[in-house]
């Protein structure tokens, strides 16, 4: 438990743990500055405390984490869980839930781009606090760190990942120590635990208090990652780390920053680094920079995991997925995602230049995802857990008030930079829904023209010449004759002694046990239909799965087996289904998808591809 909790400290809490670097600073000197006085300082600290208590501790740590899909978390895992447990078939509920899950995933990609940029930039900006002469070097150093971070992804983080936990442990203990020393100089800051200060804060200046929510929410960024990373460490270690270390350390630091502001209002320019005495600021900058690198690494790893889930669930085209560790299953690397993220992060850093400018772009994606998670939780609580109506309504109402207020405040930041994550989210949402819809239409068109398998076997098995060996025809639908089989018979005029019609299905759970993986049907005359089922967190290794099959006449020997794949060329048409521009977009995505041969780990010298054209 201790080892897992330490691992969770290093990976899961990097994002929310680096929030003290910029949350208080942006609240008081950001785009909507506040007066540094007793009411505003106590009000902001109190708001941070109650938000961390209700949203992070209550909603995520103890409520949302109960909604694990066989140990996995995140928006897509939650969506799959609700659909499986509630039996949501086709209909308005199911369609609406899918759209919510896809939208949350799309917003997550916007968050993935901003988090590394603002975290690393805010830490390196501490150099200017140490010595003003360092200011011109902040941007080049931040860019160099970020480029290096993305370059090492291909090598994996298995080795350096072992140091993440101890480094972050030192970082959080430093947060607690600095905060405690500052609190001792102004103990009355502890009054901020009283929620009356939130009321006084809003009563003193309602409009500014509402706008301040857009900066206060920076203290909550990373809360969604706690749920998304649950599969790596489990629920209990994440909860233990939060209750006994992370939450106390964060609150001590925020209280310490509040105490500092009451003593020295000019410290609002960078209260986090001003907590340390002058001689300790440079070591603090180095420690904070290491923490932000680790936080950025966690976000990048999360992006890889979400993309893997999206590919397996049919929301994204096949992507190249490389495993960087022989022992750790979750250590994956997606080259396309990695370089796309790097380009966008560097564009953000070079465009916005300062963490204060990036803070305007930050928040709307986070609060949007939080709001969607609450909506999905409402369905889960009522339709899956069957909680009493009154308790469910009261609980969701409280969560919606918090999430709705934070989201509404962040909407005001759209002109100042909030448009960026929304634009990224819109593009991602368009791509995800276009792929899902296009794939659905393509499968429907193929089914329309498919010949019934029984008729084909009776006619072809008696007339075609048979040759030795096994032919595996991969098909997306477990009924009808695969197009590759028809084309092979048409051009080569032979059938193999053993013909396997193979369909790979992805379950709505992360892992499928070996004994539940196969479904086999003997169709007679050497024909067999095989359905292999994988979880959405598993690799679709077809040859490895076929080695477990012993009921199709004989064991599979790869040197005697040929895999036949159909490669569809899409022809956009005026048929009802999708607009022509989306059909063209889907066709482009299909052309650039990872080949089925590599995705399904098929031996390269045993694959035959046969082309066909499909109108959608």
C-alpha positions, -999 to +999 in steps of 0.1 A: +000+000+000+028+025+009+046+018-023+015+023-044+006+055-024+041+068-030+037+060-067+004+078-068+020+109-052+046+109-080+022+104-110-014+112-101-010+143-080+015+162-101-010+184-118-031+195-088+001+196-067+017+223-089-014+245-087+000+266-058+026+279-082+000+301-099-035+298-084-032+325-057-010+347-080-035+347-108-064+353-084-049+385-070-029+400-100-044+382-130-069+395-155-094+405-128-071+416-099-084+417-063-076+440-035-051+423-011-070+428+021-084+407+049-118+400+033-104+391-001-075+370+012-097+351+037-125+347+011-102+333-015-084+308+008-118+298+023-132+292-012-101+271-021-105+250+010-142+243+005-138+236-032-110+211-025-131+196+002-164+193-018-152+189-054-119+170-050-124+151-018-161+145-019-169+143-056-137+127-070-119+109-041-149+093-024-177+094-049-165+092-085-138+067-076-165+042-066-175+042-103-145+021-115-149+000-146-131-031-136-105-009-119-102+017-147-114+053-145-119+083-168-147+097-189-147+068-215-145+041-188-174+058-169-194+059-201-188+022-208-196+013-172-230+032-173-239+016-206-230-019-195-246-018-160-277+001-169-284-018-201-286+014-222-295+003-256-299+026-286-320+056-277-319+091-265-303+083-231-276+062-247-269+087-275-268+116-251-244+098-228-221+089-257-220+126-268-212+137-232-184+111-229-169+121-263-172+158-254-154+153-221-126+134-240-124+162-265-120+189-238-094+167-221-071+171-251-073+209-248-063+205-211-034+182-221-019+210-242-022+238-216-011+219-185+026+213-195+028+248-209+015+267-178+031+244-153+067+245-166+065+282-175+052+292-141+080+272-124+108+287-146+094+322-140+106+317-105+141+325-118+130+361-123+120+362-086+155+350-077+172+375-099+155+399-124+184+395-148+172+359-155+139+372-170+151+370-207+161+334-203+127+321-189+111+314-223+142+296-239+147+275-208+109+265-207+110+256-244+142+235-239+126+216-210+094+209-229+112+198-260+134+174-240+104+161-221+086+151-254+118+136-269+124+112-241+088+098-244+099+073-270+124+058-245+097+053-219+096+066-183+101+032-166+136+042-152+131+079-144+095+071-132+110+054-101+123+088-089+089+106-094+074+095-061+104+105-038+108+138-057+071+147-053+072+136-017+100+161-010+080+187-030+048+183-010+067+182+023+083+215+012+049+230+005+037+220+039+069+234+057+068+267+039+031+271+045+034+262+082+063+287+088+042+315+072+011+306+092+030+308+125+037+345+117+000+352+112-021+324+129-054+343+124-053+331+087-068+298+101-101+317+104-104+311+066-117+276+074-149+293+083-172+294+052-186+327+064-156+344+047-168+331+013-202+348+020-185+380+030-162+378+000-192+376-024-212+402-004-183+427-006-180+426-043-203+401-061-191+407-097-154+406-089-159+375-067-177+358-096-149+366-120-123+355-094-138+320-096-121+317-130-087+320-112-096+301-080-105+270-101-068+268-110-064+252-075-086+223-087-069+215-120-058+179-120-088+166-101-101+148-132-067+131-135-072+114-101-101+095-116-085+089-150-053+074-134-071+051-110-062+021-132-025+026-125-026+025-087-061+016-076-086+035-056-073+030-020-036+042-025-049+074-043-074+080-014-047+074+013-022+097-004-048+125-007-062+124+028-029+120+047-004+140+026-016+159-005-047+177+009-030+188+042+001+200+023-018+220-003-040+237+023-010+245+045+006+261+015-025+281+005-029+293+041+007+302+042+004+322+010-027+339+025-007+348+056+022+362+035-002+384+015-017+398+047+018+407+059+032+419+026+006+427-001+034+433-027+041+395-025+010+389-046+033+392-077+045+357-069+035+345-035+046+309-039+083+317-044+082+346-019+073+322+008+109+311+008+137+332+021+160+347-005+187+321-001+163+292-006+145+306-036+168+291-063+166+255-048+128+260-046+127+270-083+147+238-092+124+216-070+092+233-085+106+228-120+112+191-114+076+189-100+061+206-131+081+182-154+066+153-135+031+168-137+035+173-174+047+137-178+016+125-160-006+145-184+012+132-215+009+096-202-028+103-196-032+115-232-017+082-244-040+062-223-071+081-233-062+078-270-057+040-266-091+037-250-107+059-278-090+037-305-102+005-289-138+018-284-140+029-321-139+066-315-105+071-332-087+055-362-061+029-354-028+045-342+007+031-338+010+021-301+045+012-289+052-005-256+082+010-238+084-014-209+083-052-209+071-053-173+047-024-170+016-028-191+006+008-189+039+021-203+028+030-239+040+056-265+019+069-293+043+088-317+016+108-336-001+120-303+033+128-288+046+150-316+012+167-321+011+176-284+046+189-285+039+212-314+007+226-298+024+230-264+053+250-280+028+271-300+011+279-267+043+289-249+056+310-277+023+327-284+012+335-248+048+339-234+038+342-197+019+319-174-005+348-165-016+349-202-019+311-203-041+312-171-068+329-191-069+299-215-067+275-186-099+264-167-127+263-193-117+228-205-112+216-169-145+230-156-163+217-187-151+182-181-160+185-144-195+196-153-199+167-177-186+142-151-213+154-127-240+149-153-228+114-160-226+107-122-263+118-120-272+090-144-249+065-126-263+073-092-299+069-103-298+042-130-270+020-118-266+025-081-303+032-075-298+057-047-329+073-032-343+102-053-341+129-027-305+121-017-295+119-054-311+152-062-296+170-032-261+157-039-261+164-076-276+199-070-247+208-047-221+195-072-238+213-101-239+246-082-201+244-077-193+231-112-218+254-129-204+285-111-168+277-120-177+269-156-198+301-159-170+322-146-145+306-170-168+314-199-159+351-194-123+342-202-131+330-237-120+363-254-087+364-234-076+329-244-104+305-233-112+302-270-081+280-275-091+248-255-127+253-269-112+253-304-091+222-297-122+205-281-143+214-312-117+199-336-113+168-314-150+164-310-155+167-348-128+141-355-141+117-329-177+118-339-169+118-376-148+086-372-175+069-351-203+078-375-183+070-406-173+037-393-209+029-384-221+038-419-193+019-436-201-013-416-238-008-425-230-005-462-208-036-461-236-056-444-261-045-470-240-061-498-228-091-478-239-126-490-253-150-463-225-173-453-245-205-455-254-200-491-218-191-499-204-223-482-229-246-500-220-231-535-183-223-532-171-253-511-183-277-537-170-259-568-137-242-558-104-260-557-090-265-521-053-259-512-034-268-481-031-244-452-052-220-432-067-187-445-079-161-419-103-135-433-107-106-410-140-089-410-156-062-389-190-079-388-196-114-375-222-122-401-221-124-439-192-132-462-161-109-459-154-090-490-118-102-489-130-138-492-152-130-522-124-111-540-099-139-532-122-165-547-130-143-577-094-137-586-075-168-573-103-193-577-092-214-547-101-219-511-078-231-483-085-264-465-093-244-433-111-210-436-114-188-405-138-158-406-123-137-378-139-107-360-122-088-333-145-071-308-136-046-281-156-050-249-169-021-228-147-032-199-109-027-196-098-064-195-113-096-208-101-129-192-087-156-214-115-180-208-140-154-220-120-143-250-132-167-277-164-176-294-161-203-321-187-217-345-181-246-368-198-237-401-190-270-418-168-279-448-137-264-433-152-231-425-152-216-389-163-183-375-142-170-347-149-139-325-120-127-303-129-102-276-104-078-260-108-052-233-104-015-242-071-014-223-057-045-239-036-050-270-054-067-299-027-094-304-045-117-328-017-143-334-012-147-296-050-152-292-052-178-321-025-199-304-051-206-277-076-220-302-077-258-304-112-265-316-108-255-353-094-288-364-057-282-354-035-257-337-026-225-356+009-225-371+018-190-384+039-203-412+009-223-426-015-194-420-023-165-444-042-134-432-065-117-458-074-081-451-099-059-470-087-023-476-117-001-483-115+030-505-143+053-496-163+072-523-181+102-508-217+102-521-250+121-517-265+092-498-281+102-465-258+097-435-231+124-433-224+157-450-200+153-479-172+173-461-174+149-432-173+119-456-141+133-471-127+138-436-136+102-427-120+090-459-088+110-451-087+095-415-092+060-429-063+064-454-040+076-426-050+050-400-024+025-388-026-007-410-046-036-395-016-057-400+005-037-375-024-029-352-034-066-348+003-077-346+000-099-377+032-114-392+042-091-420+051-119-445+018-137-440-006-109-449-025-103-482-045-071-487-074-069-512-090-036-521-126-027-525-147+005-529-175+015-506-200+044-509-212+059-476 
